[in-house]
């Protein structure tokens, strides 16, 4: 089972062939943004969606709520690896200053992508490996005034792999309607409230507790951004 899908409530024993077939049924919203390999976007719950490729073989998570970032698209290139069609370098800022992000990128809009353009982006992150989840010295991590980390993970095999380390501000739990398993959307004190998702099965295998408000969460994540708007071109 794909680790990214585990982060949105599909357990390791999921019948992926049956899931692909279910997602090919009528009802999903079909789209095709610039250089997008995706044919269907299926809503699960509260902004969590599954993107599926034209051939139905690729299934990948996305999240369309949470933080919004205004920034500059510093670089853009096609990403033949998939699952997301583009690799983007973004220059953004949060309360702690400027940030340079490297992310996998996609869009449901049809405007072409151009380096140096400004726009609005929706970031989310899906855990590949959780390094730590717990209190900092027994204390609420939200009171920690030190740096919050978000930087490219040069050791990651997946393009867009990013190392994150920040306090957990809040956790929302809701059900994946296809699997019946819970999805937990975890808000971090990063980028104005970055939402991340982790696999509970990975946490259990590693003997780690589920993230709770006040915990410090760190690890390697697939950082994914959706381009919502290009400056000067509508919403």
Secondary structure, DSSP 8 states (H G I E B T S, - for coil): --HHHHTTT--TT--HHHHHHHHTSTTSEE---TT--EEEEEEEETTEEEEEETTS--EEEEE-SS--EEEEEEEEEE-TT-SSSEEEEEEEEETTEEEEEEEEEE-SS-S---TT-EEEEEEEEEEEEEEEEE-BTTB-GGG--S--EEEE-TT-SSTTEEEEEEEEEEEEEEE-TTT--EEEEEEESSTTT-EEE--HHHHHHTT-----TT-EEEEEEEEEEEEEEETTB--
